């Protein structure tokens, strides 16, 4: 069984990850032996960096789990009790130190350790653009992993007044597997994440494709981090540094079957012959009888998608399985490149999110409603046959931005964090799993604002092997 701990995962185990073979991203297994000889040449470092991307595609990280459980935790989905009932304790907020997102924690920290190993050896490379690009990719991978970990197991700065002083996750800056690490404050975690990303932004190569961290990707991620940190103007500035445009209406469906990269800033390549990970598995499996869904779209949320919204058809399929009709989540199901069901490229960040980050930040600055509305409409104009907006201002504008975030980022691992960072409650509709809202409604409908369950339990295995760590208050 995989040990859910940053202490027991080693840099050498990470080194043997295999991955994709693409023109822009030739990922080879990192198979050197021994720290002293692992990283010496540019080729060694290139292979090690490729390993970072491979590890991010693991099933418990971006490969599948991290694209599902933030929606399972929130209000976009309803469990189908006629299916396997995976993640049921997550859906019902019944997680505990023995049943939490331990595998996600281990996989994200694996990325951190691999990044640290690269950074510890970076001065073996001669100064120049190639060295800077390697360093920037390692910094960005470490920052993103620390950010994601903290948002699951710690508070988000804007969540409540005391969030910054509360305990976040343990920052890790070493590949030493013998270390024990105390938890840092949320403020310290966010400071570290921003520092890493800002440094990476100044060193990343502009010639990197979207299969790697690149300038648009790092600035886009910075816009997200600054938004979560309540730094509104910095979020706007980072968004303004992104050059890519929001995907057009006619190209939107193609993003999800890998036939278009319009508006994609950073994606992880996932191929049948290499990674072969089904990102759809947490949502459903495709059988002879049809789509067998474990989680379906909440009926109330389904009704928020208008028939003029291109996302409705791209994200959702209403069809029968063994005589019952469901609203299935199909955003991760099909690829024009791969044969395997759910083997699709993983879209980590897109220009549409960046514009929504900018719109929200501007709306929070005050006196910037016109600019916020313009950013919002860059998304709405490309999602509807006719933009349903009407020049909103004030609170109506803020509400419209949040509504559009929910529609745009659904089933991609965002919803729980958008609710959490605003200090809101999770409120589900009392609808069942069938397409018309009938069926068995959830037993658990509300997670109140401020509830300690918004911070998931630290795995008991981590507490046991890392005595410097501590458990969250709820557990």
C-alpha positions in Angstrom: 0.0 0.0 0.0 1.3 3.5 -0.8 2.5 5.3 2.3 0.7 8.6 2.6 3.6 10.7 3.7 6.3 13.1 2.5 8.7 11.3 4.8 8.6 7.8 3.2 8.4 8.8 -0.5 11.9 8.9 -2.0 13.5 10.8 -4.8 14.6 7.5 -6.3 11.1 6.1 -6.5 10.0 9.2 -8.2 12.8 8.8 -10.7 11.3 5.8 -12.3 8.1 7.4 -13.5 7.4 6.8 -17.2 5.5 9.1 -19.4 4.5 10.5 -22.8 6.4 10.8 -26.0 5.4 14.0 -27.8 7.1 16.3 -30.3 7.0 19.2 -27.8 7.4 17.0 -24.6 9.6 14.0 -25.0 9.2 12.5 -21.5 11.6 9.7 -20.8 11.9 7.6 -17.6 14.2 9.2 -15.0 16.3 6.1 -14.3 19.6 7.2 -13.0 21.0 5.7 -9.8 22.5 7.7 -6.9 22.3 11.3 -6.0 25.9 12.0 -6.8 25.6 11.0 -10.5 21.9 11.7 -11.1 22.1 15.2 -12.4 25.2 16.4 -14.2 24.5 17.2 -17.8 21.7 19.2 -19.5 20.3 16.0 -20.7 20.1 14.7 -17.1 18.2 17.8 -16.0 15.8 17.6 -19.0 14.9 14.0 -18.0 14.4 15.1 -14.4 12.1 17.9 -15.4 10.1 15.6 -17.7 9.7 13.4 -14.6 7.9 16.4 -12.9 5.2 16.4 -15.5 4.9 12.7 -15.4 4.3 12.7 -11.7 1.7 15.5 -11.9 -0.4 13.1 -14.1 -0.6 10.5 -11.4 -4.1 9.2 -10.7 -4.3 10.8 -7.3 -3.1 14.2 -8.5 -4.0 15.9 -11.8 -4.5 12.5 -13.6 -7.9 12.0 -12.0 -8.4 12.5 -8.3 -7.7 16.3 -8.1 -10.1 16.9 -11.0 -13.0 15.2 -9.1 -12.9 15.4 -5.3 -13.2 19.3 -5.1 -16.5 18.9 -7.0 -17.5 15.9 -5.0 -17.0 17.9 -1.9 -19.2 20.8 -3.1 -22.6 21.3 -4.8 -22.1 20.5 -8.5 -22.6 16.7 -8.2 -24.9 14.1 -6.7 -23.8 10.6 -5.8 -25.4 7.7 -7.6 -26.1 5.2 -4.8 -26.8 2.6 -7.5 -23.1 2.7 -8.5 -19.9 1.9 -6.6 -20.2 4.7 -4.1 -16.6 5.6 -4.4 -15.6 8.8 -2.5 -18.9 8.6 -0.5 -17.2 9.6 2.8 -15.8 12.6 0.9 -19.2 13.5 -0.6 -20.9 13.2 2.9 -18.1 15.1 4.7 -17.4 12.1 6.9 -13.6 12.0 6.2 -11.3 11.4 9.1 -7.5 10.8 9.7 -7.9 7.2 8.5 -10.0 8.2 5.4 -8.9 11.4 3.8 -7.0 12.5 0.7 -3.8 10.8 1.7 -2.8 9.6 -1.7 -3.2 13.1 -3.1 -1.0 14.4 -0.3 1.7 11.8 -1.1 1.6 12.5 -4.9 1.8 16.2 -4.5 4.7 16.0 -2.1 6.4 13.6 -4.5 6.4 16.5 -7.1 7.8 18.8 -4.4 10.6 16.5 -3.6 11.5 16.0 -7.3 11.5 19.7 -7.8 13.7 20.2 -4.7 16.2 17.5 -6.0 16.5 19.5 -9.3 16.9 22.8 -7.5 19.6 21.4 -5.1 21.7 20.4 -8.1 20.9 23.3 -10.4 24.3 25.0 -10.1 25.9 22.0 -12.0 24.5 23.6 -15.1 26.3 26.6 -16.7 24.6 29.9 -16.3 22.3 30.9 -19.1 18.8 30.5 -20.5 18.7 26.7 -20.4 19.6 26.6 -16.7 17.0 29.3 -16.0 14.3 27.4 -17.8 15.0 24.2 -15.8 15.0 26.1 -12.6 11.8 27.9 -13.4 9.9 24.7 -14.2 11.0 23.2 -10.9 10.0 26.3 -9.0 6.6 26.4 -10.7 5.9 22.7 -10.0 6.8 23.1 -6.4 4.7 26.2 -6.0 1.6 24.7 -7.6 1.9 21.5 -5.4 2.3 23.5 -2.2 -0.6 25.7 -3.2 -2.9 22.8 -4.0 -2.0 20.9 -0.8 -2.6 23.9 1.4 -6.0 24.6 -0.1 -7.1 21.1 0.8 -5.6 20.7 4.2 -5.3 24.3 5.4 -7.3 27.5 5.2 -7.3 29.9 2.3 -6.3 33.5 3.2 -9.6 35.1 2.3 -11.7 32.4 4.0 -11.9 34.2 7.4 -10.2 36.9 9.4 -7.7 34.5 11.2 -6.9 32.3 8.2 -3.4 33.6 7.6 -2.3 32.9 11.1 -3.8 29.3 11.1 -1.7 26.2 10.3 -1.4 25.4 6.6 0.7 22.5 5.2 4.4 21.8 5.8 6.6 23.6 3.3 9.3 21.3 2.0 12.5 22.7 0.5 14.7 19.6 0.6 14.8 16.2 -1.1 16.1 14.7 2.2 13.8 11.8 3.1 14.9 11.8 6.7 13.5 15.2 7.6 10.5 15.8 9.8 8.5 19.0 9.0 6.3 21.1 11.2 3.3 22.8 9.6 3.7 26.4 8.5 1.2 29.1 8.7 -1.1 29.8 5.8 0.6 33.1 5.3 4.0 31.5 5.1 2.7 29.0 2.6 1.2 31.6 0.3 4.4 33.8 0.6 6.5 30.8 -0.5 4.2 30.0 -3.4 4.2 33.5 -4.7 7.9 33.9 -4.3 8.5 30.6 -6.3 6.1 31.7 -9.0 7.5 35.2 -9.3 11.0 33.9 -9.6 9.9 31.3 -12.1 8.1 34.0 -14.1 11.4 35.9 -14.6 13.3 32.8 -15.8 10.8 30.6 -17.8 11.5 30.2 -21.5 9.0 31.9 -23.9 9.6 29.0 -26.3 8.1 26.4 -24.0 4.9 24.9 -25.4 1.6 24.6 -23.5 2.8 21.1 -22.5 5.2 22.7 -20.1 5.1 25.6 -17.8 5.4 28.7 -19.9 5.1 32.5 -19.3 1.3 32.5 -19.8 0.8 29.5 -17.6 2.9 30.9 -14.7 1.2 34.3 -14.9 -2.2 32.7 -15.1 -1.5 30.6 -12.0 -0.2 33.7 -10.3 -3.6 35.4 -11.0 -5.3 32.5 -9.3 -2.9 32.6 -6.3 -3.2 36.3 -5.8 -7.0 36.1 -6.1 -7.1 33.4 -3.3 -4.7 35.6 -1.3 -6.9 38.7 -1.6 -4.3 40.7 -3.5 -6.7 42.1 -6.0 -4.4 44.5 -8.0 -1.7 41.8 -8.2 -4.2 39.4 -9.5 -5.2 41.9 -12.2 -1.6 42.6 -13.1 -0.8 38.9 -13.4 -3.9 38.3 -15.6 -2.9 41.3 -17.8 0.5 39.6 -18.4 -1.2 36.6 -20.0 -1.2 37.0 -23.8 -3.5 34.1 -24.8 -7.2 34.8 -25.6 -10.3 33.1 -24.3 -11.3 30.1 -26.5 -13.8 30.9 -29.1 -17.4 29.5 -29.1 -16.7 27.3 -32.1 -13.5 25.8 -30.6 -14.8 25.2 -27.1 -16.0 21.6 -27.5 -12.7 20.6 -29.2 -10.8 21.6 -26.0 -12.3 18.6 -24.2 -11.7 16.0 -27.0 -8.1 17.2 -27.6 -8.9 18.5 -31.1 -8.3 22.1 -30.1 -6.0 23.9 -27.7 -7.7 27.3 -28.1 -7.4 29.2 -24.8 -5.4 26.5 -23.1 -2.4 27.9 -21.2 -1.0 24.7 -19.7 -1.9 21.1 -20.1 -0.5 17.7 -19.2 -0.2 15.3 -22.1 -1.9 11.9 -21.5 -1.6 9.2 -24.1 -2.8 5.6 -24.5 0.7 4.3 -25.1 2.3 6.0 -22.2 0.5 7.4 -19.2 -2.9 5.8 -20.1 -4.7 7.3 -17.2 -8.5 7.7 -17.4 -9.4 11.1 -15.9 -13.1 10.1 -16.2 -13.0 7.2 -13.8 -14.0 9.2 -10.7 -17.1 10.3 -12.6 -18.1 7.3 -14.6 -17.2 4.3 -16.7 -18.4 3.6 -20.3 -20.0 0.1 -20.6 -21.8 -1.7 -23.3 -25.1 -0.6 -21.7 -24.0 3.1 -21.7 -22.4 5.5 -19.2 -22.3 4.1 -15.7 -22.0 7.2 -13.5 -20.8 7.3 -10.0 -21.5 11.1 -9.8 -24.0 12.9 -11.9 -24.8 16.6 -12.3 -26.9 18.1 -9.5 -30.3 18.8 -11.0 -30.4 22.4 -9.7 -26.9 23.0 -11.2 -27.9 21.3 -14.5 -30.7 23.8 -14.9 -28.3 26.7 -14.7 -26.9 25.8 -18.1 -29.1 27.3 -20.8 -29.6 25.6 -24.1 -27.7 28.4 -25.7 -24.6 27.6 -23.6 -21.9 25.7 -25.5 -20.7 24.2 -22.2 -23.9 22.3 -21.7 -23.2 19.9 -24.5 -19.5 19.8 -23.9 -19.7 19.0 -20.2 -23.0 17.0 -19.9 -24.7 14.1 -21.7 -28.3 13.2 -20.8 -28.8 9.5 -21.6 -30.0 6.3 -20.1 -28.2 3.5 -18.3 -30.2 0.3 -17.7 -33.5 2.2 -18.1 -32.8 5.2 -15.9 -31.9 8.6 -17.4 -29.0 10.6 -15.9 -27.2 13.8 -16.5 -23.7 12.4 -17.0 -20.5 14.4 -16.7 -18.6 13.7 -19.9 -16.1 16.5 -20.0 -13.3 13.9 -19.4 -14.6 11.0 -21.5 -13.5 11.3 -25.1 -10.4 12.1 -27.0 -9.8 12.5 -30.7 -6.3 11.3 -30.2 -6.6 8.3 -27.8 -8.7 5.2 -27.9 -9.1 4.6 -24.2 -12.2 6.1 -22.5 -11.2 9.0 -20.4 -7.6 9.2 -21.6 -7.6 12.9 -22.4 -5.1 15.7 -21.9 -5.4 17.4 -18.5 -6.1 21.2 -18.8 -4.4 22.7 -15.8 -5.3 26.3 -16.6 -7.1 28.2 -19.4 -7.4 31.8 -20.4 -11.1 31.8 -19.5 -10.2 31.3 -15.8 -7.7 34.0 -15.9 -10.3 36.5 -17.2 -12.7 35.4 -14.5 -9.9 35.9 -11.9 -9.3 39.4 -13.3 -13.1 40.2 -13.3 -13.5 39.1 -9.7 -10.4 41.0 -8.5 -11.5 44.2 -10.3 -15.0 43.9 -8.8 -13.4 43.7 -5.4 -11.2 46.7 -5.9 -14.1 49.1 -6.2 -14.7 51.7 -8.8 -13.7 49.1 -11.5 -17.1 47.7 -12.4 -16.8 48.6 -16.1 -13.4 46.9 -16.4 -14.7 43.9 -14.4 -17.7 43.5 -16.7 -15.5 43.7 -19.8 -13.4 40.8 -18.5 -16.5 38.8 -17.6 -17.9 39.4 -21.1 -14.8 38.2 -22.7 -15.9 34.8 -21.4 -19.7 35.1 -21.8 -19.4 36.3 -25.4 -17.7 33.1 -26.3 -20.0 30.7 -24.4 -23.5 31.7 -25.4 -25.3 32.1 -28.7 -26.3 35.4 -27.3 -24.6 36.8 -24.2 -27.3 36.8 -21.4 -25.6 39.5 -19.5 -27.0 43.0 -19.1 -24.4 45.5 -17.9 -24.4 44.4 -14.3 -22.8 46.5 -11.5 -22.2 46.2 -7.8 -23.3 43.1 -6.1 -25.2 41.9 -9.2 -21.9 42.0 -11.1 -20.1 40.0 -8.3 -22.9 37.4 -8.4 -22.6 37.1 -12.2 -18.9 36.5 -12.0 -19.3 33.8 -9.4 -22.1 32.2 -11.5 -19.9 32.2 -14.6 -17.0 30.7 -12.6 -19.2 27.9 -11.5 -20.4 27.2 -15.1 -17.0 27.6 -16.7 -14.8 25.6 -14.2 -17.3 22.8 -13.4 -15.9 19.3 -13.0 -12.3 20.6 -13.2 -11.4 20.7 -9.5 -12.3 24.3 -8.6 -15.8 24.4 -7.0 -14.9 23.5 -3.4 -12.1 26.1 -3.3 -14.3 28.9 -4.8 -16.8 28.3 -2.0 -14.2 27.8 0.7 -12.1 30.9 -0.1 -15.2 33.2 0.2 -16.2 31.8 3.5 -19.5 30.5 2.2 -21.5 27.4 3.1 -22.0 24.5 0.8 -25.7 24.1 0.1 -26.9 21.3 -2.1 -30.4 21.0 -3.7 -32.6 18.3 -2.3 -32.6 16.5 -5.7 -32.0 12.9 -6.6 -29.6 11.3 -9.0 -31.9 11.0 -12.0 -32.0 13.5 -14.9 -35.3 15.0 -13.8 -34.2 15.4 -10.2 -36.1 12.4 -8.8 -34.4 9.5 -7.1 -32.5 9.5 -3.8 -31.5 12.9 -2.4 -28.3 13.3 -0.5 -28.3 12.6 3.2 -26.0 15.6 3.8 -27.2 18.8 2.2 -25.3 21.6 4.0 -21.8 22.2 5.3 -22.1 25.5 7.2 -19.8 28.4 6.6 -16.8 28.2 9.0 -17.2 24.5 9.6 -13.9 22.8 10.4 -14.6 20.2 7.8 -13.5 22.7 5.2 -10.0 21.6 6.1 -9.6 18.0 5.5 -7.9 15.7 8.0 -4.1 15.2 7.9 -3.6 11.5 7.2 -2.9 9.5 10.3 0.1 7.9 8.6 1.6 11.3 8.2 1.1 12.2 11.8 2.6 8.8 12.9 5.8 9.1 10.9 6.2 12.8 11.2 5.9 13.8 14.9 6.6 17.4 14.0 3.2 17.6 12.2 -0.1 18.2 13.9 -3.7 17.3 13.2 -6.4 19.8 12.1 -8.9 20.9 14.9 -11.9 19.0 13.6 -10.3 15.5 14.0 
